[in-house]
Amino acid sequence: MICTLLVGVVPDDEMGYKLIAIFGQDSHTFRKYQRMMYWMPKFKFINPYYVPYTLPNDDIELAKMALKRMSVDLENVVTVHHVRDLYLYKRVDVIHRHKKIMLK
């Protein structure tokens, strides 16, 4: 029961029936199960930055989700700039500067 609590797995009704059949209703294990069934659903959505059940496969989308979770302000907007494009613009700019310097 402690392992499921640490991992965050919410037990279902079938597990409760098995605990009653094996240990009985007055056992510590079944009382732990009852407490877990009471409190875990209440705390499930208390975090405003909950992780969705299905994560996107795109690395950029995962990075956006991580940045939104790390930001303090909930109204922040995450924009994506492609590094390859920026690198090409800087490289062209350096080449133009080099030519200007060579012309002098």
C-alpha positions in Angstrom: 0.0 0.0 0.0 2.9 2.4 0.7 4.3 1.8 -2.7 1.1 2.7 -4.4 0.9 5.8 -2.2 4.4 6.9 -3.1 3.9 6.4 -6.8 0.5 8.0 -6.8 -1.6 5.1 -8.0 -5.2 5.3 -6.9 -6.5 1.8 -6.0 -9.8 0.7 -7.3 -12.8 -1.0 -5.8 -11.6 -4.5 -6.7 -8.5 -4.0 -4.6 -10.7 -3.0 -1.7 -12.7 -6.2 -2.0 -9.5 -8.3 -2.1 -8.2 -6.5 1.0 -11.5 -7.2 2.8 -11.3 -10.9 1.8 -7.7 -11.3 2.8 -7.2 -9.0 5.9 -10.8 -8.1 7.0 -12.5 -4.7 7.5 -10.8 -3.9 10.8 -7.2 -4.4 9.6 -4.6 -1.6 9.2 -4.3 -2.4 5.5 -7.9 -1.8 4.8 -8.0 1.4 6.9 -5.1 2.6 4.8 -7.0 1.8 1.7 -10.0 3.7 2.9 -7.9 6.8 3.7 -6.3 6.6 0.3 -9.7 6.3 -1.4 -10.9 9.3 0.5 -7.9 11.7 0.1 -6.2 10.8 -3.2 -9.1 11.9 -5.5 -9.4 15.1 -3.6 -5.7 15.9 -4.2 -5.6 14.7 -7.7 -6.5 18.0 -9.4 -5.3 20.4 -6.6 -2.1 21.1 -8.6 -2.8 23.7 -11.3 0.1 22.3 -13.4 -1.1 18.7 -13.5 0.5 16.4 -16.1 -2.0 15.1 -18.7 -2.5 11.4 -19.2 -1.3 11.4 -22.8 1.9 13.4 -23.4 2.7 14.7 -26.9 5.4 13.0 -28.9 6.8 16.3 -30.2 9.9 17.5 -28.3 9.0 21.1 -28.8 5.5 20.6 -27.3 7.1 18.9 -24.3 9.5 21.8 -23.9 6.6 24.2 -24.0 4.7 22.3 -21.3 7.9 22.3 -19.1 8.4 26.0 -19.6 4.7 26.8 -18.8 5.1 24.7 -15.6 8.3 26.6 -14.6 6.9 30.1 -15.2 5.6 32.0 -12.2 3.0 33.9 -14.1 0.2 31.8 -15.5 -0.5 34.3 -18.4 3.0 33.9 -19.9 3.1 33.1 -23.6 5.8 30.7 -24.9 7.1 31.4 -28.4 9.4 29.1 -30.3 12.3 30.5 -32.3 14.1 28.0 -34.6 17.8 28.2 -33.9 18.8 27.1 -37.4 17.2 30.2 -38.8 18.8 32.5 -36.3 22.2 30.9 -37.0 21.8 31.5 -40.8 20.9 35.1 -40.2 23.9 35.7 -38.0 26.1 34.0 -40.4 24.9 36.1 -43.4 25.3 39.2 -41.2 28.9 38.2 -40.4 29.7 37.6 -44.0 28.3 41.0 -45.0 30.4 42.7 -42.3 33.5 40.8 -43.4 32.9 42.0 -47.0 32.5 45.6 -45.8 35.6 45.4 -43.8 37.5 43.9 -46.8 36.3 46.7 -49.1 37.8 49.4 -46.9 
